[in-house]
Amino acid sequence: MSKVIVVTSGKGGVGKTTSSAAFASGLASQGHKTAVIDFDVGLRNLDLIMGVERRVVYDFVNVINGEATLKQALIKDKRVDNLYILPASQTRDKDALTKEGVESVIEELKKEGFEYIVCDSPAGIEKGAFMALYFADEAIVVTNPEVSSVRDSDRILGILQSRSKAAEEGRTVKEHLLITRYSPNRVEGGDMLSKDDIVEILSVPLIGVIPESESVLQASNSGNPVILDDESEAGKAYMDVVRRFLGEDVPLRFMQVTEEKKGFFSKLFG
Amino acid sequence: MGLFSFFKQEKKKNTANLAKERLQILIAHEHADKSKQTPDYLPKLRDEILTVIRKYVHVSEDDVNVKIENAEDYDVLELNITLPESK
């Protein structure tokens, strides 16, 4: 049985592509044949985050239009076995995606034996985002502890449960909340929404919390999914997410407040 | 504990609580609005009704009023057509 998982958020810049790359790499590293599709037609970036930008020959739209076969367009990852990337088109617009076209690609991936098909959604609630979530069985909603991100997540949750194929057929899309760019220190200080606040507001089960971490930028700089950096807290937190998704019971980590190093003056006047 | 931290904290304490309250109110409103939303076929329905009526009576655009009202467990489609005065 294959599963289609959309990584979505409504708001831009919250970490959808970083999370898609990490999540897909994590699933593949656990031995599951996984494809990750970039739905951000016109503004592709997953290829860059995954470090395969120079290996893109054909893209998602080429496959939909029959200009290339799926086999030709899929990029096999060189670091992780079982991992394949389907890049978005750089030149077309979002209307290039059709329900029929997307469905045929997803069906072919299922036939090829892919266990997990991860759909990296573009920001917004327009066509690209709608196409990314339409065929989803499960959704990972990426949220930052910040008001506009939480509100947009609520909007996208509404769309998932009213306009997806599952909703049309009377099924529900299984939802997971993933909080990224979390800072336990700022939560403790009372100027950042806590994970419990966000879970309470959105009423969606939490699948993980990724701490704000320098390693995320370092990973994207070098084109390595951050989950492959097993030294970093963010990488470990993403691996926990993957293990929870696969049914393991893994406690939350990296939630402790760290003592800030203060100079003499900030100690005095802080 | 620094000398001035007592005063500084007083000023911007717990903005997270404020964020939570604002979000809870906003999201409750948005959910309520959504359930009250009029169906998107309403403008088209109105246009088609107007066309049919105009076959028989001359009415202006503003004389046809279509609205949906939500009651407890049923919705009412209200159609109000003002006919021109007969001479």
Interface residues (C-beta under 8 A of the other chain):
Chain A: E146 V147 V150 R151 D154 R155 G158 V187 G190 D191 M192 L193 S194 D197 E200 I201 S266 K267 L268 F269 G270
Chain B: G2 L3 F4 S5 K12 K13 N14 T15 A16 N17 A19 K20 R22 L23 Q24 L26 I27 E30 H31 K34
